[in-house]
């Protein structure tokens, strides 16, 4: 057994954590960080990284981390080696594999409301679309796709007058966006079919 088993999972975990909590861009820097083998050997949780490295190939591990960071705000590696984290990943894969279907379903659910009202920012209140997301009634992918078709996040940042919930949600969604492949024309067409009566 190599004493550095798990080091690659450790590096990726640190890079993903930085991506979802700071200005660091995982894709721009190709997951490279200043993580050292010495710092890895000093960790008491090395076992978890070794286990993750055995469970996943590199690309799959990246998406496993993405799915869990988008689902939770802060993640300790020990929590990732659990049935709950695997379930988050499996559910994420299902959402991604059926992205167009799930987007259409979310839009049909939202079509019960007047379209413009989804984005309105009233004083001391979050927009309806944001509330539906926070209540987990629509997926993060739907938020990202709608923003790709009708950019609303920048407008909300200017208009939402609180700095506790929205900034964190916005940053999480923007950090997640590069990992969601969006065919803008395809999703624009779905939105027109559902919302333009």
KEVO-719965 format. One record per residue (C-alpha): x, y, z. Coordinates in steps of 0.001 Angstrom, whole numbers, padded with zeros to 6 digits, always signed. Example, Ala and Ser with C-alpha at 12.3 -4.5 7.8 and 13.67 -1.06 7.14 Angstrom:
KEVO-719965
+012300-004500+007800
+013670-001060+007140
This chain:
KEVO-719965
+000000+000000+000000
+001294+003433-001015
+001317+005997+001820
+000033+008549-000689
-003100+006547-001568
-005922+009095-001456
-003750+012108-002281
-005508+012722-005617
-008922+012651-003910
-007544+015039-001272
-006315+017474-003939
-009645+017371-005770
-011617+017809-002556
-009574+020883-001614
-009929+022347-005107
-013693+021744-005142
-014069+023202-001685
-012180+026304-002807
-014309+026491-005963
-017565+026494-003998
-016420+028752-001137
-013970+031278-002648
-013078+033027-005937
-010981+030027-007010
-012097+028536-010364
-011707+024749-010473
-012016+024524-014270
-009758+027489-015010
-006949+026063-012867
-007690+022453-013813
-008139+021523-010157
-004565+022489-009246
-003944+023775-005726
-000978+024153-003407
-001883+020904-001654
+001247+019022-000708
+001913+015396+000066
+003326+016476+003427
+000079+018220+004392
-001849+015139+003240
+000254+012809+005423
-000382+015013+008491
-004167+014698+008159
-005979+012388+010528
-008758+011828+007951
-006527+010343+005196
-008533+007110+005346
-011623+008845+003920
-009703+010144+000911
-008265+006678+000274
-011766+005252+000377
-013116+007895-002041
-010253+007221-004450
-011155+003537-004496
-014844+004282-005027
-014564+006654-008003
-012571+007292-011152
-011301+010867-011544
-014162+012290-013673
-016796+010541-011595
-015196+011780-008374
-015320+015353-009663
-019079+015099-010217
-019528+013316-006897
-017938+016341-005203
-019949+018809-007342
-023247+017100-006491
-022501+017161-002779
-021184+020723-002667
-024294+021964-004497
-026499+020011-002075
-024773+021086+001178
-023113+024303+002256
-020106+022892+004062
-018791+019372+003774
-016328+017444+005868
-014724+014569+003968
-015884+012063+006576
-019494+012899+005697
-018790+012167+002028
-018066+008526+002745
-021687+007776+003570
-024826+006358+002033
-026411+009823+002206
-023661+011384+000065
-023847+008532-002426
-027609+009057-002616
-027067+012774-003316
-024759+011805-006178
-027164+009196-007599
-030041+011704-007484
-027863+014348-009129
-026955+011930-011953
-030645+011206-012505
-031407+014935-012699
-028585+015524-015184
-029491+012514-017354
-033088+013800-017559
-032213+017481-017588
-034631+018581-020347
-037489+016524-018884
-036870+017857-015368
-036586+021419-016651
-039901+021069-018498
-041516+019625-015333
-040211+022526-013220
-041422+025060-015805
-044866+023431-015907
-045001+023714-012121
-043969+027388-012347
-046542+028065-015084
-049225+028172-012372
-047838+031653-011638
-047728+034707-013851
-044299+034603-015514
-043135+038116-014578
-044163+037576-010960
-041503+034840-010653
-038751+037451-010913
-040264+040463-009124
-038279+041745-006168
-040650+043252-003610
-039356+045172-000620
-038361+042876+002278
-039218+039768+000248
-037399+037294-001958
-038606+036775-005531
-041065+033899-005973
-038602+031922-008129
-035959+032135-005386
-038467+031032-002743
-039416+028000-004858
-035733+027104-005163
-035086+027542-001426
-038093+025300-000707
-036516+022712-003065
-039564+022827-005300
-037357+023488-008327
-033826+022267-008978
-030591+024266-009029
-030246+023232-012682
-033561+024928-013487
-032323+028142-011860
-029133+027999-013934
-030973+027244-017181
-033498+030051-016689
-030653+032464-015930
-028909+031326-019133
-032044+032161-021144
-033218+035224-019199
-030378+036603-017071
-031958+037555-013755
-029229+036962-011177
-027414+040253-011767
-030689+042165-011528
-031578+040392-008285
-028157+041217-006869
-028886+044915-007439
-032463+044768-006137
-032557+042230-003293
-032005+044200-000106
-030629+041485+002151
-027105+040150+002364
-027584+036876+004228
-029427+034406+001983
-029265+035632-001625
-025489+036254-001889
-024725+032697-000743
-027338+031177-003067
-026101+033293-005988
-022470+032314-005435
-023346+028621-005150
-025378+028704-008384
-022717+030676-010270
-020015+028275-009069
-022163+025339-010172
-023048+026838-013579
-019860+025718-015440
-020688+022097-014607
-024169+022247-016187
-024237+021969-019964
-026965+024300-021254
-028209+024353-024843
-029707+027842-024597
-031858+027556-027740
-033323+024224-026670
-034351+025499-023257
-035576+028827-024608
-037919+026842-026873
-039231+024824-023896
-039862+028039-021965
-041747+029572-024905
-043922+026475-025260
-044900+026611-021585
-044985+030294-020704
-046032+032028-023924
-049739+031405-024270
